[in-house]
Structures are given as structure tokens and as C-alpha cells.
Amino acid sequence: MDEDSPFLTTSSRNGASTPTNNNNSHLDISSFNNQHNNSALLGGAQPRDQLRYRRSSFTPLFDRDDSGIYEGATEKYINDPIHGHVLLDADTLSCIDTPQFQRLRDLTQLGSAYYVFPGATHKRFEHSIGTSHLAGELVERFRDTQPELEISASDVKCVKLAGLCHDLGHGPFSHVFDNEFIPRAIPGSKWTHEQGSEMMLEYLVDDNHVDIDREEINFIKDLIMGERRGNSQRHAFLFDIVSNKRNSLDVDKYDYLQRDCYNVGIKSSIDCSRLMKMSRVIDDQICWHHKEVYNLYELYHTRFSLFKRVYTHRVGKAIEYMLTDALLAADSVMGISQAIFHGDQYLHLTDDIIRQIERSREPGLEDSKAILKRIRTRNLYKFVDELLIPREKLGILTKENINSAEIVSCQGTNDHLRQDDVIVEFLKNNYAMKDQNPVDGIKFFSKTNHSVSYHIPKEKVSSLIPSEFQENIIRVFSRDPSKVRAVHEAFRRLMSRFYRTSDGSSNLPPSSTSPYYNSRNTTPERASAYAASWMQQQNRQSSPTRQLGSSSGVSGKRRDRSPSPLSGRRVRSSGGLRSLGDGVMDISDNE
């Protein structure tokens, strides 16, 4: 606000405003008349309900700049595309306006997915602000509608700050750093980005002299981790607001589901604001109205769908492995992995690390630069194949049995595969609670009785609720695009070992996800014909391999070419055959 304005208001933490008259003893305030704000302008204390009304509306007490930010003396409104106008109070701003939090502007929310979904440009910065806003909305609602909970001002403050600071510890490209890079850079490390958030919170408070005491700092850390540690006497339900370990239903998820769908262009029907309004605390646990049970299943399904379609997209995962390899190749020169132990170093570790590598003249970065150039020129690692693991084979198809070394051992005579050509990924997509139904951990209340909570079995919700809540997938990638076919064939041979029938034949399903799958077989009629042909081939696998010339009765003569189940490849009669693991007969190398 202009310092020459006749009215300067200073907002205290409890919301009271004190006017200061710089020029005149009597002023015409008719242009500022507002029945909800006159008491504040004239120096009177505002009633609590009017104070809330003022905070949810815009008044001349706030100046607005061109960025859409409304500013007061100790608070601001920002316009968020997901939640609308969001209030940032003094405590929140004291953390936002620091180098440690501003660092989140340089961390993409979805990491490598941006290379596949161009709209996914949003950052951890706005997600953290949105999470803090929702955390504040929820805890303040509990405070106002359930005064018997005796939620204190400190509780509200710490819950907001926990939502704000819960992602301070993310590294370059978000989960790429803690899920892929750190385990390979520091074998045996159990470091998580939540631990990084605790470290950066301490650094933020100390480096910027934030007014917060030690007990509150420890409480915020516990809220970020989602568990009560030490001798905290705070309410148990508070630990479920930001990071809910009970059923994974928290404001962090409320924000990123809506924000990610919005930015990648996926339409979603989930309404988190309704879910928040239809909740209350019973027996120190957050419970939901029974009418919301199906909406909660929809929310978990939306999460699963995002993982399936966006977070684990094949090309996105290929680029994720390339970024990981590039960081590993540069680690010995730049000390990237050691930054997790030092807040002052971690402060400067953002997505910009790849540009630092590209423009660096340090020797020893050639391999890292080469990988990054491949990303720039779209010469990517290639997806080879994937297999959905049946429940009965979960104990057999393990990392000990399916890995790059085992795949390479099944290569053809002239394939020349090496272990570092092959990447094997064990992928788990679920409803946020591994193979468990997350709604089993949620309690509900009825319209007629708000003081008793109970579970709702899925059988009473819908017959279409899934019976399994996690899928396990084996994926294979090739670092060398020229070796995709060789890796594919070796992988199918290896998998055939685990799909043997009693008569010794293989019942490994055809690879419908491989680049070599014939897309012409995707119509129902052709798929059925293809399946029948595949079954006939399975029955003939136990017999010795025959020459096409002799089997057709036209020995030594070239037959007409016929399409193979492998796209773009045809079987010729003049050569021998070999069996790939999926029942497909392929031309032998010695033809």
C-alpha cells in the first residue's frame, strides 16, 4: 500500500487492525464504506465472524499487483488455478519468503513426465501452497464445528506449516531422485524425501530466524512423517491431515490428484472440497459421511489411473532411467548424492542440475553429457516388453529369478547382449495401501448419528468394486535401441521357463504390449484367430523343429511369404525355425 495513503493498517496475528492517520484528523471514508470492514477502518475490534468474512473477501485494505497477488501488511491472497483465492498468513509467509522454500519453484511436480505430457509444467512450489491451504481449511473447520476438540492456535499453525513444508526435501525431478538415484548412488541407503524435508525445515528456521519454538518444530516434523514420535500430547487425528498412514487419505493427495489431472489434461470427477466438508472427528480419528463411500473409491481409482497412465508411462519411465544414469555418471565429479546430508548444498540441488552438467567444462562428465544429449535429441531408451504377474506366480517371478543377468543368459547366438543393455523394472500400481483395500481403514458416520463411527464393507457399496487392489508388472527396457528385438526374444525365452505345463510345453501368454506384437490382431475376430493359432503352435512345440519346405511338401522351393505374428516380419520356407518363448516361430540365425 502506498505510504502516502491516509490509512495504513497493521494486521496483528490475531487479525485485529489498527489505523494510522498520517495527514488529517477528520477524513471522508465514504469511498471505502463497507459494512463488513468499517469497524476495522475506524479502529474498533472486529467480531470473529466479520474477521473471517473479511479474509474471504477483498477490500481496499489490500493492494493488488499485476501478478494477481493481493497484499496486506502481514498477509497475502494468491489466485490458485485449483483452489481459487488462497490466503497466506504471516506464519506461512515467513516460511515461503525464504531461499529454502523458493527452491521448490525449480522442482517439477511430475519429474520426467513433463517430457511426455507438455502441460505438466507445475512445480512443487504451488503444490505445497495448495496442500497448506487445504490443511488449514480442514483443521479450522474441525475447530469451528467441533469446539469440544479444543484445537489450539498452535495446532492450526503447525498443521498449515506441515502442509507447506512437507515437500522441502524433494530432489531433482522429484521421485526420480529418492526412488531411483539415491538407492543406486548410496547402496543400502534408506533415505527418503521426508527425511530431507525435516533437514530442510531445520535449515529454513535457523537460516531465516523464523519465530517458532522447538516443540512446534518437532510437532511439524511428526506431522510431515504422519506419526506421533516422542511424548507429544497433541490430538492423534492431527497426524492424519497431511500424511495419513492409516488409510492414505490426506490433503496432500487431495491437492496433487486435482492439480496433476488439471495440468496433464485428464478430466476428473473427484470433488475434494466436498469430501472435506463431509468429514468430522470421532474417537480421535477423521471419519466421513456414509454417502461418500463410493466417492472415496473413485478417488483411489483416480490415483491408480494417474499412476497407470501418467506417473509410470513407458516413455516417461525410459527418460527417468536416462536421467538416473546421467546423474550417476556425474556423481563422482559433482558430489550430487552427498548433498542430502548438508542443507546448504541441498539448497542448490534442483532440476537445473542437468543444465549444470551440460554447460560444465569439468573432465569426467562426458558420459553424463552424452546421455542428456540423447534425451534432447529423443534418442531414448526403448520399452521392450511387460508382463502382468498373476497372483499365483508372485513368489516365483521375483527379482532373484528375473533380472538383467538372467535375461542376457537367454540371448541368441549372435545377439551380443550385455547386462547393462537391459533394465528390468518391478512395478506395483495400487490403491495407495499396497494390496489392501484402503477404504477398509476408513470409518464413516450416519446422517442420524454423528458420534458413532463404523466400517462399510465393499460388498455393501457396489458389486463392481475390485477384488484386488494392486497389480504387479515386470517391465523390460533396452538402453540400446538397436538391441530391442534381441532383448525381447531373450526375455520371452526366460519367461517361458516359468510357464511350463505338465507336458513340457509353454503357456506363456502372447506379448500384446511388445513393439513386435502384430497390431492387426487387435480386433476381436483376429484376436480369436491369433489365439487359436497360438494354441496350435503350443501343441506342436514338443515335436522337433521341421523345415518349412518338407512340411509343405515342396522341398527346396521358396514359398509365398506369409505374415508372422511378429509385426513387420515374415517367415520364409528356405530356412530353419526357432521358437521364441511366446510360441512364435521365428527365422533361425543360420538360415
C-alpha positions as CSV (number, residue, x, y, z in Angstrom):
1,M,0.0,0.0,0.0
2,D,1.2,3.5,-0.8
3,E,2.9,5.1,2.2
4,D,1.1,8.4,1.4
5,S,-2.3,6.8,1.9
6,P,-4.2,8.4,4.8
7,F,-5.0,4.9,6.2
8,L,-2.2,2.4,7.0
9,T,-3.3,-0.7,8.8
10,T,-1.1,-3.1,10.6
11,S,-2.6,-6.6,11.0
12,S,-1.6,-8.5,14.1
13,R,-1.6,-12.3,14.3
14,N,-5.0,-12.4,15.9
15,G,-6.5,-10.4,12.9
16,A,-7.1,-7.1,14.7
17,S,-6.3,-4.0,12.6
18,T,-5.1,-0.6,13.9
19,P,-5.5,2.5,11.6
20,T,-2.9,5.2,11.5
21,N,-3.8,8.7,10.3
22,N,-0.8,10.4,8.7
23,N,-2.4,13.6,7.4
24,N,-5.8,14.7,8.8
25,S,-7.8,14.4,12.0
26,H,-11.0,14.0,10.0
27,L,-11.3,12.1,6.8
28,D,-14.1,11.2,4.4
29,I,-14.2,7.5,4.2
30,S,-17.3,7.2,2.1
31,S,-15.4,5.7,-0.8
32,F,-14.3,2.9,1.5
33,N,-17.6,2.2,3.1
34,N,-18.2,-1.5,3.6
35,Q,-20.4,-2.8,6.3
36,H,-18.0,-5.7,7.0
37,N,-14.9,-3.6,7.3
38,N,-15.9,-0.2,8.8
39,S,-15.2,-1.4,12.3
40,A,-11.6,-2.3,11.3
41,L,-11.1,1.0,9.5
42,L,-12.4,3.0,12.4
43,G,-10.1,1.2,14.9
44,G,-12.8,-1.0,16.5
45,A,-12.1,-4.6,17.2
46,Q,-13.7,-6.9,14.6
47,P,-16.1,-9.7,15.7
48,R,-14.8,-13.1,14.9
49,D,-17.4,-13.8,12.2
50,Q,-16.7,-10.5,10.5
51,L,-13.0,-11.2,10.6
52,R,-13.5,-14.4,8.7
53,Y,-15.7,-12.6,6.2
54,R,-13.1,-10.0,5.6
55,R,-10.5,-12.7,5.0
56,S,-12.6,-14.4,2.4
57,S,-13.4,-11.1,0.5
58,F,-11.3,-8.4,-1.0
59,T,-11.3,-4.9,0.4
60,P,-9.4,-1.6,-0.1
61,L,-7.1,-2.8,2.7
62,F,-5.3,-4.9,0.1
63,D,-3.3,-3.6,-2.8
64,R,-3.1,-5.8,-5.9
65,D,-0.2,-6.0,-8.3
66,D,-0.2,-7.3,-11.8
67,S,0.6,-10.9,-10.7
68,G,-2.8,-11.3,-9.1
69,I,-1.4,-11.1,-5.6
70,Y,-3.4,-9.2,-3.0
71,E,-1.1,-7.8,-0.3
72,G,-1.7,-6.6,3.2
73,A,0.8,-5.8,5.9
74,T,1.2,-9.4,7.1
75,E,-0.9,-11.5,4.7
76,K,-1.5,-12.1,1.0
77,Y,-4.1,-13.6,-1.2
78,I,-2.9,-15.5,-4.3
79,N,-5.1,-16.8,-7.1
80,D,-4.5,-20.6,-7.5
81,P,-6.0,-22.4,-10.5
82,I,-7.1,-25.3,-8.4
83,H,-8.4,-23.7,-5.1
84,G,-9.1,-20.1,-6.2
85,H,-8.0,-17.3,-3.9
86,V,-5.8,-18.7,-1.2
87,L,-4.9,-16.7,2.0
88,L,-1.2,-16.8,3.0
89,D,-1.0,-15.6,6.6
90,A,2.0,-14.2,8.4
91,D,3.3,-17.6,9.7
92,T,3.0,-19.1,6.2
93,L,4.7,-16.1,4.5
94,S,7.6,-16.3,7.0
95,C,8.4,-19.7,5.5
96,I,7.5,-19.0,1.9
97,D,9.7,-16.0,1.6
98,T,12.9,-18.0,2.2
99,P,15.5,-19.5,-0.2
100,Q,14.7,-23.0,1.1
101,F,11.1,-22.8,0.1
102,Q,11.6,-20.8,-3.1
103,R,13.8,-23.7,-4.2
104,L,10.6,-25.6,-4.9
105,R,10.0,-23.3,-7.9
106,D,12.7,-25.2,-9.6
107,L,11.4,-28.7,-9.0
108,T,8.8,-30.1,-11.4
109,Q,6.0,-31.9,-9.7
110,L,5.9,-34.9,-12.0
111,G,9.6,-35.2,-12.9
112,S,10.3,-36.9,-16.1
113,A,6.6,-37.0,-17.0
114,Y,7.0,-33.5,-18.4
115,Y,8.9,-34.9,-21.3
116,V,5.7,-36.9,-22.3
117,F,3.0,-34.5,-21.1
118,P,3.9,-31.0,-22.1
119,G,1.3,-29.4,-19.8
120,A,2.9,-30.9,-16.7
121,T,4.9,-27.8,-16.0
122,H,3.6,-27.3,-12.5
123,K,6.1,-27.3,-9.7
124,R,6.4,-28.4,-6.1
125,F,6.0,-24.8,-5.1
126,E,2.4,-24.4,-5.9
127,H,1.5,-27.9,-4.7
128,S,3.0,-27.2,-1.3
129,I,1.0,-23.9,-1.0
130,G,-2.2,-25.8,-2.1
131,T,-1.5,-28.5,0.5
132,S,-1.0,-25.9,3.2
133,H,-4.2,-24.2,2.2
134,L,-6.3,-27.4,2.4
135,A,-4.6,-28.4,5.7
136,G,-5.6,-25.1,7.1
137,E,-9.2,-25.3,5.8
138,L,-9.7,-28.8,7.3
139,V,-8.2,-28.1,10.7
140,E,-10.0,-24.8,11.0
141,R,-13.3,-26.5,10.1
142,F,-12.8,-29.0,12.8
143,R,-12.0,-26.2,15.2
144,D,-15.2,-24.3,14.3
145,T,-17.7,-27.1,14.0
146,Q,-16.4,-29.3,16.9
147,P,-15.2,-26.9,19.7
148,E,-15.1,-29.9,22.1
149,L,-11.9,-30.9,20.3
150,E,-10.1,-27.9,21.8
151,I,-7.9,-27.3,18.8
152,S,-5.4,-24.6,19.7
153,A,-4.0,-21.8,17.6
154,S,-0.6,-23.7,17.7
155,D,-2.3,-26.8,16.3
156,V,-3.7,-24.8,13.4
157,K,-0.4,-23.0,12.8
158,C,1.7,-26.2,12.8
159,V,-0.7,-28.2,10.6
160,K,-0.5,-25.4,8.0
161,L,3.2,-25.3,8.1
162,A,3.5,-29.1,7.9
163,G,1.4,-28.9,4.7
164,L,3.6,-26.1,3.4
165,C,6.9,-27.8,4.2
166,H,6.1,-31.5,3.6
167,D,8.0,-31.5,0.2
168,L,11.0,-29.4,1.1
169,G,13.2,-32.5,0.8
170,H,12.4,-33.4,-2.8
171,G,15.4,-33.6,-5.0
172,P,15.9,-33.1,-8.8
173,F,12.9,-34.4,-10.8
174,S,11.1,-35.3,-7.6
175,H,10.7,-39.1,-7.0
176,V,13.4,-39.9,-9.6
177,F,15.9,-38.7,-7.0
178,D,14.8,-40.6,-3.9
179,N,13.3,-43.7,-5.6
180,E,15.9,-44.3,-8.4
181,F,19.1,-42.3,-7.9
182,I,19.9,-42.4,-4.2
183,P,19.4,-46.2,-3.9
184,R,22.0,-46.8,-6.7
185,A,24.3,-43.9,-5.7
186,I,24.3,-45.0,-2.0
187,P,23.6,-48.7,-1.9
188,G,21.7,-49.7,1.3
189,S,20.6,-46.2,1.9
190,K,17.1,-45.8,3.4
191,W,16.9,-42.1,2.8
192,T,13.6,-40.6,1.9
193,H,12.5,-37.2,0.8
194,E,10.5,-36.9,4.1
195,Q,13.9,-37.1,5.9
196,G,15.1,-34.4,3.5
197,S,12.1,-32.3,4.4
198,E,13.0,-32.5,8.1
199,M,16.6,-31.4,7.4
200,M,15.5,-28.5,5.2
201,L,12.9,-27.4,7.7
202,E,15.6,-27.1,10.4
203,Y,17.8,-25.3,7.9
204,L,15.0,-22.9,7.0
205,V,14.1,-22.0,10.6
206,D,17.8,-21.5,11.6
207,D,18.9,-19.7,8.5
208,N,16.0,-17.2,8.4
209,H,15.4,-16.8,12.2
210,V,11.7,-17.9,11.9
211,D,9.8,-17.3,15.0
212,I,8.9,-20.9,16.0
213,D,9.8,-22.9,19.1
214,R,11.5,-26.3,19.4
215,E,8.3,-28.1,20.4
216,E,6.5,-26.8,17.4
217,I,9.3,-27.8,15.1
218,N,9.3,-31.3,16.4
219,F,5.5,-31.4,16.0
220,I,5.7,-30.2,12.4
221,K,8.2,-33.0,11.7
222,D,5.9,-35.6,13.1
223,L,3.0,-34.2,11.0
224,I,5.2,-34.5,7.9
225,M,6.0,-38.1,8.7
226,G,2.4,-38.9,9.7
227,E,3.2,-40.4,13.0
228,R,3.5,-39.3,16.6
229,R,7.0,-39.6,17.9
230,G,8.3,-38.8,21.4
231,N,5.9,-37.7,24.1
232,S,3.7,-35.4,22.1
233,Q,0.3,-34.8,23.7
234,R,-1.3,-33.5,20.5
235,H,-4.5,-35.0,19.1
236,A,-3.9,-38.2,17.1
237,F,-6.2,-37.1,14.2
238,L,-3.9,-34.1,13.5
239,F,-1.2,-36.5,12.3
240,D,-3.6,-37.8,9.6
241,I,-4.3,-34.5,7.9
242,V,-1.0,-34.0,5.9
243,S,0.3,-37.6,5.8
244,N,-2.3,-40.2,6.6
245,K,-0.6,-43.6,7.3
246,R,-4.0,-45.1,8.4
247,N,-5.7,-45.0,5.0
248,S,-3.6,-42.6,2.9
249,L,-6.5,-40.1,2.6
250,D,-4.9,-36.7,3.3
251,V,-4.8,-33.2,2.0
252,D,-1.5,-33.9,0.1
253,K,-3.4,-36.4,-2.0
254,Y,-6.4,-34.0,-2.3
255,D,-4.2,-31.4,-3.9
256,Y,-1.9,-33.4,-6.2
257,L,-4.8,-35.5,-7.7
258,Q,-6.6,-32.4,-8.7
259,R,-3.5,-30.4,-9.7
260,D,-2.0,-33.2,-11.7
261,C,-5.2,-34.0,-13.6
262,Y,-5.6,-30.4,-14.4
263,N,-2.1,-30.0,-15.8
264,V,-1.8,-33.2,-17.8
265,G,-5.3,-32.7,-19.3
266,I,-7.1,-35.6,-17.7
267,K,-10.8,-34.9,-16.8
268,S,-11.6,-35.9,-13.2
269,S,-14.8,-36.0,-11.3
270,I,-13.4,-36.1,-7.8
271,D,-14.5,-33.2,-5.5
272,C,-12.1,-33.0,-2.6
273,S,-13.8,-29.9,-1.2
274,R,-17.0,-31.9,-0.7
275,L,-15.0,-34.7,1.0
276,M,-13.5,-32.2,3.4
277,K,-16.9,-30.7,4.2
278,M,-18.4,-34.2,4.8
279,S,-15.8,-35.2,7.4
280,R,-15.7,-34.9,11.2
281,V,-13.6,-36.3,14.1
282,I,-14.9,-39.2,16.0
283,D,-12.8,-41.0,18.7
284,D,-9.7,-39.1,17.7
285,Q,-10.0,-40.3,14.0
286,I,-11.2,-38.4,10.9
287,C,-14.4,-40.0,9.6
288,W,-16.6,-39.4,6.6
289,H,-20.3,-39.3,5.9
290,H,-21.5,-42.7,4.8
291,K,-22.8,-41.2,1.5
292,E,-19.2,-40.5,0.5
293,V,-18.0,-44.1,0.4
294,Y,-18.3,-44.6,-3.3
295,N,-16.7,-41.2,-3.9
296,L,-13.7,-42.4,-1.9
297,Y,-13.4,-45.4,-4.1
298,E,-13.5,-43.1,-7.1
299,L,-10.7,-41.0,-5.5
300,Y,-8.5,-44.1,-5.0
301,H,-9.2,-45.2,-8.6
302,T,-8.2,-41.8,-9.9
303,R,-4.9,-42.2,-8.1
304,F,-4.5,-45.6,-9.6
305,S,-5.4,-44.3,-13.1
306,L,-2.8,-41.5,-12.8
307,F,-0.1,-44.0,-11.9
308,K,-1.1,-46.2,-14.7
309,R,-1.4,-43.6,-17.4
310,V,0.9,-40.8,-16.3
311,Y,3.4,-41.5,-13.5
312,T,4.5,-44.8,-14.9
313,H,4.1,-44.0,-18.6
314,R,6.6,-46.2,-20.6
315,V,8.3,-43.3,-22.3
316,G,8.3,-41.3,-19.1
317,K,9.9,-44.2,-17.2
318,A,12.5,-44.6,-20.0
319,I,13.5,-41.0,-19.6
320,E,13.5,-41.5,-15.8
321,Y,16.1,-44.2,-16.2
322,M,18.2,-42.0,-18.5
323,L,18.1,-39.1,-16.0
324,T,19.2,-41.5,-13.3
325,D,22.1,-42.8,-15.4
326,A,23.1,-39.3,-16.2
327,L,23.2,-38.2,-12.5
328,L,25.0,-41.4,-11.6
329,A,27.7,-40.7,-14.2
330,A,28.2,-37.2,-12.9
331,D,28.0,-38.1,-9.2
332,S,31.7,-38.8,-8.7
333,V,32.6,-35.4,-10.2
334,M,29.8,-33.2,-8.8
335,G,29.1,-35.0,-5.4
336,I,25.3,-35.0,-6.1
337,S,24.4,-37.8,-3.7
338,Q,26.3,-36.3,-0.7
339,A,24.2,-33.1,-0.8
340,I,21.4,-35.0,1.1
341,F,23.5,-34.7,4.3
342,H,24.1,-31.0,4.0
343,G,21.3,-28.4,3.9
344,D,23.4,-25.7,2.4
345,Q,24.4,-27.9,-0.5
346,Y,20.9,-29.4,-1.0
347,L,19.5,-25.9,-1.3
348,H,21.1,-25.6,-4.7
349,L,20.2,-29.1,-6.0
350,T,17.3,-28.7,-8.3
351,D,16.2,-29.7,-11.8
352,D,18.8,-27.3,-13.1
353,I,21.4,-29.9,-12.3
354,I,21.2,-31.3,-15.9
355,R,21.9,-27.8,-17.3
356,Q,24.9,-27.5,-14.9
357,I,26.2,-30.8,-16.3
358,E,25.6,-29.7,-19.9
359,R,27.5,-26.4,-19.5
360,S,30.2,-27.7,-17.2
361,R,33.8,-28.0,-18.5
362,E,34.8,-30.4,-15.8
363,P,36.5,-33.5,-17.1
364,G,34.7,-36.8,-16.4
365,L,31.3,-35.6,-17.4
366,E,31.4,-36.9,-21.0
367,D,29.2,-40.0,-20.3
368,S,26.6,-37.9,-18.5
369,K,26.5,-35.3,-21.2
370,A,26.1,-38.0,-23.9
371,I,23.0,-39.4,-22.1
372,L,21.5,-35.9,-21.7
373,K,22.1,-35.2,-25.4
374,R,20.2,-38.4,-26.2
375,I,17.2,-37.0,-24.2
376,R,17.5,-33.7,-26.1
377,T,17.5,-35.5,-29.5
378,R,14.9,-38.0,-28.4
379,N,17.2,-41.0,-28.9
380,L,15.7,-42.7,-25.8
381,Y,16.0,-46.0,-24.1
382,K,13.3,-48.2,-25.5
383,F,10.5,-50.1,-23.9
384,V,10.8,-53.8,-24.8
385,D,8.0,-55.8,-23.1
386,E,5.9,-56.2,-19.9
387,L,4.1,-59.0,-18.2
388,L,1.3,-58.8,-15.7
389,I,2.3,-61.2,-12.9
390,P,-0.6,-63.5,-11.8
391,R,-1.1,-63.8,-8.1
392,E,-0.2,-67.4,-8.0
393,K,3.3,-66.6,-9.5
394,L,4.2,-63.7,-7.2
395,G,6.5,-66.0,-5.2
396,I,8.2,-67.3,-8.4
397,L,8.6,-64.3,-10.6
398,T,10.9,-62.4,-8.3
399,K,14.0,-60.1,-8.7
400,E,16.2,-63.1,-7.9
401,N,14.8,-65.0,-10.9
402,I,14.0,-62.2,-13.3
403,N,16.9,-59.7,-13.8
404,S,19.2,-58.4,-16.4
405,A,21.8,-61.2,-15.9
406,E,19.2,-63.9,-16.4
407,I,17.8,-62.3,-19.5
408,V,21.2,-61.9,-21.0
409,S,21.9,-65.6,-20.3
410,C,19.0,-66.4,-22.7
411,Q,20.2,-64.4,-25.6
412,G,20.6,-65.8,-29.1
413,T,23.9,-66.9,-30.7
414,N,24.8,-63.6,-32.3
415,D,22.9,-61.1,-30.1
416,H,25.9,-59.8,-28.2
417,L,23.8,-58.6,-25.2
418,R,25.4,-57.2,-22.1
419,Q,23.9,-56.8,-18.7
420,D,24.0,-53.0,-18.9
421,D,21.9,-53.2,-22.1
422,V,18.9,-54.4,-20.1
423,I,16.8,-52.7,-17.5
424,V,14.3,-54.8,-15.5
425,E,11.6,-53.0,-13.5
426,F,9.2,-54.5,-11.0
427,L,6.3,-52.1,-11.0
428,K,3.4,-52.0,-8.4
429,N,0.3,-50.0,-9.1
430,N,-2.3,-49.9,-6.4
431,Y,-4.9,-48.1,-4.4
432,A,-2.3,-46.4,-2.1
433,M,-2.2,-49.2,0.6
434,K,-0.3,-51.9,-1.3
435,D,-2.5,-54.9,-1.9
436,Q,-5.1,-53.8,0.8
437,N,-8.4,-52.1,0.3
438,P,-7.8,-48.6,1.7
439,V,-11.5,-48.0,2.4
440,D,-11.3,-50.8,5.0
441,G,-9.2,-48.4,7.0
442,I,-11.8,-45.6,6.8
443,K,-14.6,-45.1,9.3
444,F,-18.0,-43.5,8.5
445,F,-20.8,-41.9,10.4
446,S,-24.5,-41.8,9.6
447,K,-26.8,-38.9,8.9
448,T,-28.7,-39.6,12.1
449,N,-25.8,-40.2,14.5
450,H,-22.6,-38.2,14.2
451,S,-21.0,-39.6,17.3
452,V,-20.6,-43.2,16.3
453,S,-18.3,-44.5,13.6
454,Y,-18.3,-47.7,11.7
455,H,-16.8,-49.5,8.7
456,I,-18.6,-50.2,5.4
457,P,-17.7,-53.4,3.6
458,K,-17.2,-53.1,-0.1
459,E,-19.9,-55.7,-0.7
460,K,-22.5,-53.1,0.5
461,V,-21.1,-50.4,-1.8
462,S,-21.1,-52.0,-5.3
463,S,-20.6,-55.4,-6.9
464,L,-18.1,-53.7,-9.3
465,I,-15.6,-52.7,-6.6
466,P,-12.4,-54.6,-7.4
467,S,-11.5,-57.7,-5.6
468,E,-7.7,-57.0,-5.9
469,F,-6.1,-53.6,-5.2
470,Q,-2.6,-54.0,-6.5
471,E,-1.2,-55.1,-9.9
472,N,2.4,-56.4,-10.2
473,I,4.1,-55.9,-13.5
474,I,7.5,-56.8,-14.9
475,R,8.8,-54.3,-17.4
476,V,11.9,-54.6,-19.6
477,F,13.7,-51.7,-21.3
478,S,16.7,-51.6,-23.6
479,R,19.4,-48.9,-23.3
480,D,20.5,-49.6,-26.9
481,P,17.6,-49.1,-29.4
482,S,19.3,-51.4,-31.9
483,K,19.0,-54.4,-29.4
484,V,15.3,-54.2,-28.7
485,R,14.5,-57.3,-30.7
486,A,17.3,-59.3,-29.1
487,V,16.3,-58.2,-25.6
488,H,12.7,-59.0,-26.3
489,E,13.4,-62.5,-27.5
490,A,15.8,-63.3,-24.6
491,F,13.1,-62.0,-22.1
492,R,10.4,-64.3,-23.7
493,R,12.8,-67.3,-23.6
494,L,13.5,-66.7,-19.9
495,M,9.8,-66.2,-19.0
496,S,8.9,-69.4,-20.8
497,R,10.8,-71.3,-18.1
498,F,8.2,-70.3,-15.6
499,Y,5.2,-71.0,-17.8
500,R,5.7,-74.7,-18.5
501,T,2.8,-77.1,-18.5
502,S,2.9,-80.7,-17.3
503,D,3.7,-81.9,-20.8
504,G,6.6,-79.6,-21.1
505,S,5.1,-77.0,-23.5
506,S,4.9,-73.3,-22.7
507,N,1.7,-71.5,-21.9
508,L,3.3,-68.0,-21.7
509,P,0.7,-65.5,-23.0
510,P,1.4,-63.7,-26.2
511,S,3.1,-60.3,-25.8
512,S,0.3,-57.8,-26.6
513,T,2.4,-54.9,-25.3
514,S,5.6,-55.5,-27.2
515,P,6.5,-53.4,-30.2
516,Y,6.7,-56.7,-32.1
517,Y,3.1,-57.6,-31.4
518,N,1.0,-57.6,-34.6
519,S,-1.5,-54.7,-34.2
520,R,-3.7,-56.4,-36.9
521,N,-4.7,-59.0,-34.4
522,T,-6.3,-56.4,-32.0
523,T,-9.9,-56.8,-33.5
524,P,-12.0,-59.4,-31.7
525,E,-12.2,-61.7,-34.7
526,R,-8.5,-61.6,-35.5
527,A,-7.5,-61.8,-31.8
528,S,-9.5,-65.0,-31.5
529,A,-7.9,-66.4,-34.7
530,Y,-4.5,-65.4,-33.4
531,A,-5.2,-67.1,-30.1
532,A,-6.3,-70.3,-31.8
533,S,-3.2,-70.3,-33.9
534,W,-1.0,-69.7,-30.9
535,M,-2.6,-72.6,-29.1
536,Q,-1.9,-74.9,-32.1
537,Q,1.7,-73.8,-32.0
538,Q,1.9,-74.6,-28.3
539,N,0.7,-78.1,-29.1
540,R,3.4,-78.6,-31.7
541,Q,6.3,-77.2,-29.6
542,S,7.1,-80.6,-28.1
543,S,7.8,-82.0,-31.6
544,P,11.2,-81.5,-33.3
545,T,11.6,-78.3,-35.4
546,R,10.9,-79.0,-39.0
547,Q,11.9,-77.3,-42.2
548,L,9.1,-75.4,-43.9
549,G,10.0,-77.0,-47.3
550,S,9.5,-80.5,-46.1
551,S,6.3,-79.7,-44.1
552,S,4.7,-78.2,-47.1
553,G,5.7,-81.0,-49.4
554,V,7.6,-78.6,-51.7
555,S,11.2,-79.3,-50.6
556,G,13.9,-76.9,-51.7
557,K,11.5,-74.4,-53.2
558,R,10.6,-70.9,-51.9
559,R,7.1,-70.5,-50.8
560,D,5.0,-67.4,-50.8
561,R,5.7,-65.1,-47.9
562,S,3.1,-65.2,-45.2
563,P,2.6,-62.8,-42.3
564,S,4.1,-63.7,-38.9
565,P,2.6,-62.8,-35.6
566,L,5.5,-60.5,-35.1
567,S,4.8,-57.1,-36.8
568,G,6.8,-56.5,-39.9
569,R,8.4,-59.9,-40.0
570,R,7.6,-62.8,-42.4
571,V,8.5,-66.5,-42.2
572,R,10.3,-67.9,-45.3
573,S,10.4,-71.5,-46.3
574,S,14.0,-71.8,-47.2
575,G,15.4,-71.6,-43.7
576,G,15.0,-73.3,-40.4
577,L,12.8,-72.0,-37.5
578,R,13.5,-71.3,-33.9
579,S,11.0,-70.8,-31.1
580,L,10.8,-67.6,-29.2
581,G,9.3,-68.0,-25.7
582,D,5.8,-66.9,-26.6
583,G,5.0,-69.7,-29.1
584,V,6.1,-67.6,-32.1
585,M,8.2,-69.4,-34.8
586,D,11.0,-67.1,-36.0
587,I,13.7,-67.4,-38.7
588,S,16.8,-69.0,-37.3
589,D,20.1,-67.2,-37.4
590,N,21.8,-69.9,-39.6
591,E,19.3,-69.5,-42.4
